[in-house]
C-alpha cells in the first residue's frame, strides 16, 4: 500500500494505491480499497493516516490464512492456526517446520560427527608387495 500526501493534507485526502498485493485475491483488493475509502470519509478534514494504516492492517490480518497447503505435510491450514511464512511466500505449519529444522540439524550434526570420527583409509605405497589385500589389519610403515 502506498499513501501519498500533499502539502495541504489533511484538507486534501490522501491518495492510496495498492500494488503487489501478493496473497490477496482481486476481490480482496477491491474490498480493501472500499474499506480504505470509507475510513477516509469517516474523518474528512482530520488527520486520518493512522486510521488508514490500521484499517489496512486489520483487513490483511483478518485474511491471514494461507490459501495453499503446508509445503511439508501438504495439508490445509485451519482458520486460526499459526504458521510460518518464508520471504519467498511458502507457508508451513509451525510444528511441521520445527520438526523439519530439527531433523536438518540432527542430520548436519551426524554428518559432522561422522567426518571427525571416520577412520582414514590406509594408503597404498607403490612398493607394497602384498597389494591391496594385505589382511594384516594394521597400517604398515615404510621400508
Backbone as CSV, one residue per row, in Angstrom:
resi,resn,N_x,N_y,N_z,CA_x,CA_y,CA_z,C_x,C_y,C_z
1,UNK,0.856,-1.165,0.000,0.000,0.000,0.000,0.901,1.227,0.000
2,UNK,0.603,2.139,-0.872,1.341,3.389,-0.953,0.369,4.530,-0.692
3,UNK,0.734,5.362,0.267,-0.098,6.515,0.619,0.664,7.773,0.236
4,UNK,0.015,8.623,-0.539,0.632,9.879,-0.956,-0.138,11.029,-0.324
5,UNK,0.605,11.891,0.348,0.017,13.070,0.988,0.618,14.311,0.336
6,UNK,-0.220,15.276,0.046,0.345,16.527,-0.455,0.447,17.536,0.686
7,UNK,0.935,18.720,0.397,1.203,19.714,1.438,-0.065,20.239,2.106
8,UNK,-1.211,20.005,1.510,-2.453,20.502,2.098,-3.165,19.449,2.958
9,UNK,-2.566,18.293,3.123,-3.170,17.262,3.983,-3.290,17.818,5.389
10,UNK,-4.371,17.655,6.077,-5.496,16.757,5.863,-6.677,17.366,5.102
11,UNK,-6.536,18.619,4.658,-7.653,19.220,3.916,-7.889,18.473,2.602
12,UNK,-6.811,18.015,1.994,-6.907,17.201,0.785,-6.716,15.749,1.186
13,UNK,-7.610,14.867,0.767,-7.484,13.466,1.187,-6.214,12.804,0.656
14,UNK,-5.782,11.806,1.355,-4.613,11.024,0.947,-4.971,10.180,-0.269
15,UNK,-3.969,9.993,-1.137,-4.144,9.080,-2.261,-3.588,7.731,-1.844
16,UNK,-4.397,6.693,-2.001,-3.985,5.353,-1.592,-3.907,4.464,-2.823
17,UNK,-2.745,3.838,-3.008,-2.539,2.907,-4.114,-2.149,1.552,-3.528
18,UNK,-2.757,0.513,-4.046,-2.439,-0.846,-3.599,-1.756,-1.550,-4.754
19,UNK,-0.502,-1.951,-4.519,0.281,-2.631,-5.541,0.903,-3.886,-4.943
20,UNK,1.235,-4.829,-5.805,1.894,-6.066,-5.373,1.170,-6.706,-4.197
21,UNK,-0.095,-6.934,-4.375,-0.921,-7.471,-3.290,-0.850,-9.000,-3.259
22,UNK,0.348,-9.530,-3.078,0.558,-10.975,-3.031,-0.251,-11.561,-1.883
23,UNK,-1.001,-12.609,-2.177,-1.795,-13.270,-1.145,-3.225,-12.766,-1.054
24,UNK,-3.538,-11.676,-1.744,-4.913,-11.165,-1.747,-5.520,-11.381,-3.128
25,UNK,-6.740,-11.840,-3.149,-7.442,-12.000,-4.428,-7.858,-10.623,-4.950
26,UNK,-8.289,-10.577,-6.191,-8.778,-9.316,-6.764,-9.977,-8.797,-5.982
27,UNK,-10.825,-9.722,-5.513,-11.988,-9.323,-4.718,-11.543,-8.716,-3.385
28,UNK,-10.511,-9.326,-2.778,-9.977,-8.788,-1.518,-9.427,-7.385,-1.716
29,UNK,-8.687,-7.169,-2.790,-8.111,-5.845,-3.063,-9.219,-4.823,-3.261
30,UNK,-10.257,-5.214,-3.980,-11.395,-4.312,-4.182,-12.065,-3.974,-2.853
31,UNK,-12.250,-4.994,-2.005,-12.864,-4.768,-0.694,-11.973,-3.892,0.187
32,UNK,-10.667,-4.089,0.104,-9.736,-3.264,0.875,-9.815,-1.806,0.424
33,UNK,-9.859,-1.585,-0.869,-9.987,-0.204,-1.382,-11.260,0.455,-0.853
34,UNK,-12.351,-0.304,-0.851,-13.622,0.215,-0.341,-13.508,0.558,1.148
35,UNK,-12.867,-0.328,1.919,-12.684,-0.091,3.361,-11.820,1.134,3.615
36,UNK,-10.778,1.308,2.820,-9.890,2.465,2.994,-10.610,3.761,2.617
37,UNK,-11.401,3.705,1.566,-12.165,4.895,1.176,-13.157,5.268,2.267
38,UNK,-13.797,4.262,2.872,-14.747,4.530,3.956,-14.032,5.119,5.167
39,UNK,-12.821,4.618,5.449,-12.062,5.154,6.588,-11.731,6.619,6.366
40,UNK,-11.449,7.004,5.128,-11.162,8.404,4.814,-12.397,9.279,4.887
41,UNK,-13.554,8.732,4.557,-14.795,9.509,4.599,-15.283,9.720,6.026
42,UNK,-14.880,8.825,6.929,-15.310,8.946,8.324,-14.683,10.156,9.021
43,UNK,-13.575,10.642,8.490,-12.869,11.737,9.159,-12.428,12.795,8.156
44,UNK,-13.349,13.398,7.399,-12.923,14.411,6.424,-12.314,15.623,7.127
45,UNK,-11.219,16.096,6.576,-10.556,17.267,7.136,-9.743,16.976,8.385
46,UNK,-9.667,15.741,8.828,-8.877,15.392,10.004,-7.676,14.555,9.584
47,UNK,-6.725,14.466,10.464,-5.582,13.587,10.217,-6.041,12.145,10.408
48,UNK,-6.129,11.412,9.354,-6.655,10.055,9.432,-5.665,9.014,8.898
49,UNK,-4.422,9.403,8.746,-3.419,8.480,8.220,-3.309,7.225,9.083
50,UNK,-3.280,7.419,10.397,-3.202,6.258,11.285,-4.417,5.358,11.092
51,UNK,-5.578,5.952,10.931,-6.801,5.173,10.737,-6.725,4.368,9.427
52,UNK,-6.159,4.964,8.385,-5.984,4.232,7.127,-5.074,3.021,7.319
53,UNK,-3.947,3.249,7.975,-2.990,2.165,8.188,-3.579,1.067,9.066
54,UNK,-4.293,1.452,10.115,-4.914,0.472,10.998,-5.988,-0.326,10.258
55,UNK,-6.755,0.345,9.401,-7.775,-0.342,8.603,-7.126,-1.376,7.688
56,UNK,-6.040,-0.992,7.014,-5.338,-1.923,6.119,-4.751,-3.091,6.905
57,UNK,-4.140,-2.809,8.051,-3.556,-3.875,8.881,-4.629,-4.848,9.352
58,UNK,-5.734,-4.333,9.861,-6.826,-5.192,10.340,-7.393,-6.037,9.202
59,UNK,-7.511,-5.444,8.029,-8.050,-6.153,6.871,-7.142,-7.321,6.486
60,UNK,-5.859,-7.052,6.359,-4.915,-8.104,5.967,-4.826,-9.177,7.045
61,UNK,-4.792,-8.777,8.302,-4.720,-9.760,9.387,-5.947,-10.669,9.422
62,UNK,-7.102,-10.134,9.074,-8.316,-10.960,9.088,-8.294,-12.017,7.993
63,UNK,-7.438,-11.834,7.010,-7.320,-12.800,5.906,-5.955,-13.481,5.922
64,UNK,-5.407,-13.607,7.077,-4.037,-14.095,7.214,-3.951,-15.620,7.308
65,UNK,-4.730,-16.316,6.526,-4.635,-17.769,6.443,-4.166,-18.106,5.031
66,UNK,-3.100,-18.866,4.915,-2.597,-19.186,3.572,-3.647,-19.948,2.753
67,UNK,-3.679,-19.651,1.475,-4.618,-20.346,0.598,-4.041,-21.669,0.106
68,UNK,-2.720,-21.805,0.127,-2.081,-23.053,-0.277,-1.953,-23.982,0.922
69,UNK,-1.555,-25.221,0.656,-1.327,-26.192,1.719,0.082,-26.041,2.277
70,UNK,0.312,-26.625,3.451,1.645,-26.663,4.052,2.583,-27.382,3.081
71,UNK,3.742,-26.811,2.844,4.684,-27.381,1.884,5.362,-28.644,2.407
72,UNK,5.195,-28.982,3.671,5.817,-30.183,4.227,4.807,-31.324,4.307
73,UNK,3.696,-31.106,5.009,2.720,-32.197,5.200,1.644,-32.204,4.126
74,UNK,1.579,-31.134,3.335,0.627,-30.991,2.234,-0.828,-30.950,2.696
75,UNK,-1.058,-30.545,3.953,-2.409,-30.391,4.489,-2.779,-28.906,4.519
76,UNK,-4.069,-28.624,4.472,-4.561,-27.251,4.508,-4.368,-26.640,5.893
77,UNK,-4.410,-25.322,5.950,-4.310,-24.588,7.201,-5.704,-24.318,7.748
78,UNK,-5.861,-24.464,9.062,-7.107,-24.092,9.711,-7.144,-22.582,9.882
79,UNK,-8.326,-22.027,10.063,-8.513,-20.575,10.124,-7.625,-19.895,11.165
80,UNK,-7.579,-20.407,12.387,-6.831,-19.740,13.462,-5.499,-20.404,13.762
81,UNK,-5.017,-21.231,12.865,-3.786,-21.969,13.083,-2.564,-21.088,12.817
82,UNK,-1.559,-21.196,13.692,-0.329,-20.438,13.490,0.488,-21.095,12.387
83,UNK,1.185,-20.261,11.618,2.003,-20.781,10.532,3.231,-19.907,10.366
84,UNK,4.187,-20.435,9.624,5.419,-19.718,9.319,5.440,-19.468,7.820
85,UNK,5.740,-18.231,7.427,5.780,-17.887,6.011,7.166,-17.370,5.666
86,UNK,7.789,-17.956,4.657,9.117,-17.531,4.229,9.016,-16.262,3.391
87,UNK,10.148,-15.627,3.160,10.151,-14.418,2.349,9.749,-14.700,0.909
88,UNK,9.911,-15.955,0.479,9.518,-16.302,-0.887,8.052,-16.733,-0.959
89,UNK,7.343,-16.720,0.184,5.908,-16.960,0.172,5.466,-18.371,0.497
90,UNK,6.388,-19.280,0.810,5.988,-20.633,1.192,5.513,-20.635,2.645
91,UNK,4.458,-21.390,2.923,3.881,-21.434,4.260,3.966,-22.835,4.837
92,UNK,4.203,-22.890,6.144,4.364,-24.154,6.845,3.609,-24.096,8.167
93,UNK,3.016,-25.218,8.581,2.512,-25.322,9.950,3.715,-25.176,10.872
94,UNK,3.558,-24.524,12.008,4.682,-24.372,12.934,5.264,-25.716,13.369
95,UNK,4.445,-26.709,13.750,5.048,-27.996,14.127,5.796,-28.662,12.965
96,UNK,5.293,-28.510,11.752,5.952,-29.123,10.594,7.330,-28.511,10.358
97,UNK,7.411,-27.182,10.366,8.705,-26.537,10.096,9.654,-26.757,11.256
98,UNK,9.136,-26.794,12.493,10.002,-27.052,13.654,10.599,-28.454,13.565
99,UNK,9.781,-29.430,13.196,10.260,-30.813,13.056,11.285,-30.908,11.925
100,UNK,11.031,-30.236,10.811,11.947,-30.268,9.675,13.293,-29.648,10.041
101,UNK,13.257,-28.486,10.707,14.502,-27.823,11.111,15.271,-28.714,12.080
102,UNK,14.571,-29.319,13.017,15.225,-30.233,13.966,15.908,-31.375,13.215
103,UNK,15.197,-31.991,12.274,15.772,-33.093,11.504,17.005,-32.655,10.723
104,UNK,16.959,-31.443,10.165,18.110,-30.939,9.417,19.315,-30.741,10.326
105,UNK,19.075,-30.236,11.537,20.167,-30.039,12.491,20.761,-31.375,12.915
106,UNK,19.919,-32.364,13.156,20.398,-33.689,13.558,21.228,-34.295,12.432
107,UNK,20.752,-34.203,11.206,21.490,-34.755,10.080,22.834,-34.059,9.906
108,UNK,22.847,-32.747,10.064,24.098,-31.996,9.953,25.061,-32.405,11.055
109,UNK,24.558,-32.546,12.274,25.395,-32.961,13.392,25.943,-34.365,13.160
110,UNK,25.086,-35.273,12.707,25.537,-36.637,12.450,26.593,-36.663,11.355
111,UNK,26.416,-35.870,10.314,27.425,-35.814,9.246,28.738,-35.269,9.770
112,UNK,28.668,-34.194,10.571,29.908,-33.599,11.069,30.606,-34.534,12.053
113,UNK,29.843,-35.252,12.873,30.454,-36.222,13.788,31.023,-37.396,13.012
114,UNK,30.359,-37.799,11.960,30.850,-38.897,11.132,32.162,-38.550,10.469
115,UNK,32.313,-37.294,10.076,33.558,-36.873,9.438,34.699,-36.833,10.437
116,UNK,34.436,-36.414,11.671,35.521,-36.328,12.646,35.857,-37.681,13.247
117,UNK,34.900,-38.627,13.256,35.138,-39.948,13.823,35.546,-40.973,12.781
118,UNK,35.600,-40.581,11.534,35.918,-41.531,10.477,37.373,-41.974,10.577
119,UNK,37.593,-43.250,10.379,38.954,-43.794,10.369,39.454,-43.667,8.943
120,UNK,40.574,-42.996,8.765,41.068,-42.811,7.403,41.473,-44.146,6.789
121,UNK,41.222,-44.260,5.513,41.604,-45.465,4.782,43.119,-45.514,4.668
122,UNK,43.718,-46.718,4.801,45.167,-46.820,4.631,45.554,-46.507,3.200
123,UNK,46.675,-45.857,3.070,47.164,-45.524,1.734,48.063,-46.642,1.243
124,UNK,48.107,-46.860,-0.035,48.940,-47.906,-0.629,50.217,-47.276,-1.150
125,UNK,51.333,-47.816,-0.713,52.624,-47.360,-1.225,52.916,-48.114,-2.513
126,UNK,53.634,-47.483,-3.405,53.940,-48.124,-4.680,54.855,-49.337,-4.498
127,UNK,55.613,-49.390,-3.370,56.499,-50.525,-3.162,55.879,-51.581,-2.255
128,UNK,54.560,-51.516,-2.009,53.863,-52.501,-1.186,53.749,-53.799,-1.994
129,UNK,54.339,-54.866,-1.486,54.401,-56.113,-2.233,53.128,-56.916,-2.129
130,UNK,52.319,-56.687,-1.110,51.145,-57.520,-0.908,49.933,-57.003,-1.668
131,UNK,50.015,-55.871,-2.254,48.868,-55.331,-2.972,47.827,-54.808,-2.014
132,UNK,46.609,-54.780,-2.443,45.562,-54.178,-1.625,44.947,-55.151,-0.641
133,UNK,45.179,-56.454,-0.762,44.528,-57.428,0.100,45.102,-57.496,1.482
134,UNK,46.357,-57.366,1.702,47.076,-57.326,2.968,46.578,-58.226,4.055
135,UNK,45.421,-58.039,4.562,44.811,-58.856,5.591,45.459,-58.747,6.940
136,UNK,46.484,-57.921,7.132,47.151,-57.818,8.405,46.400,-56.987,9.407
137,UNK,45.446,-56.207,8.977,44.623,-55.425,9.886,45.257,-54.149,10.357
138,UNK,46.484,-53.868,10.048,47.099,-52.632,10.503,47.804,-51.940,9.369
139,UNK,48.240,-50.719,9.644,48.971,-49.985,8.630,50.425,-50.357,8.737
140,UNK,51.057,-50.537,7.606,52.474,-50.890,7.606,53.303,-49.652,7.371
141,UNK,54.410,-49.601,8.055,55.299,-48.464,7.878,56.122,-48.613,6.608
142,UNK,56.736,-47.552,6.238,57.599,-47.557,5.050,58.867,-48.311,5.358
143,UNK,59.458,-48.920,4.358,60.707,-49.653,4.485,61.878,-48.724,4.380
